Amino acid sequence: MRVDDRTGMGLSKREAEVMELIATGHSNGEIAQRLFLSEKTVKNHVNRIYAKLGVESRVTAIGRWLEAAEDADT
């Protein structure tokens, strides 16, 4: 599934990009470098992602993200 296909979760395109990198094990610092953002900007994206997904942790956010990918593939 492409990142764009999961923007229906209420995430912006950039938030979906950040979430995909989170789900593949990247740290906030690595995400910042990869997307040419400051680490503070990445943290802001992560906080908005958590709020939109209704989660409080990285692990739970990843679970929701992967679940959405599985649902879309079926």
C-alpha positions in Angstrom: 0.0 0.0 0.0 1.2 3.5 -0.8 1.4 6.2 1.8 -1.1 8.3 -0.1 -3.7 5.5 0.3 -3.6 5.9 4.1 -4.3 9.6 4.2 -7.9 8.6 4.8 -6.9 8.0 8.4 -7.1 11.8 8.7 -3.4 12.4 8.3 -1.9 15.0 5.9 0.4 13.8 3.2 3.4 14.9 5.2 2.1 13.3 8.4 1.6 10.0 6.4 5.2 10.2 5.2 6.4 10.7 8.8 4.2 7.9 10.0 5.6 5.5 7.3 9.1 6.3 8.5 8.1 5.7 12.1 6.6 2.4 11.2 9.8 1.3 9.5 11.8 2.0 12.6 13.3 5.4 12.0 13.9 7.8 14.9 12.8 11.4 14.9 16.3 12.5 14.1 16.6 10.1 11.2 13.2 11.3 9.9 14.3 14.9 10.2 17.4 14.2 8.1 15.6 12.2 5.5 12.8 14.8 5.0 15.0 17.8 5.4 13.1 19.1 8.5 14.1 20.1 11.9 13.7 17.6 14.7 11.3 19.9 16.4 9.1 19.9 13.3 9.1 16.1 13.2 8.1 16.1 16.9 5.2 18.4 16.1 4.1 16.1 13.3 4.4 13.1 15.6 2.2 14.8 18.2 -0.4 15.6 15.6 -0.3 12.1 14.3 -0.9 10.7 17.8 -3.8 13.1 18.3 -5.4 12.2 15.0 -5.0 8.5 15.5 -6.2 8.7 19.1 -3.0 7.0 20.5 -0.4 7.9 23.1 2.6 5.9 22.1 4.8 5.2 19.0 4.0 1.5 19.4 0.3 2.0 19.3 0.5 4.4 16.4 2.5 1.8 14.4 -0.1 -0.8 15.2 -2.9 1.4 13.8 -0.8 2.3 10.8 0.0 -1.3 9.9 -3.6 -2.4 10.6 -4.8 0.2 8.1 -2.4 -1.2 5.5 -3.7 -4.7 6.1 -7.3 -3.6 5.8 -6.6 -1.7 2.6 -4.9 -4.8 1.1 -7.9 -7.0 1.7 
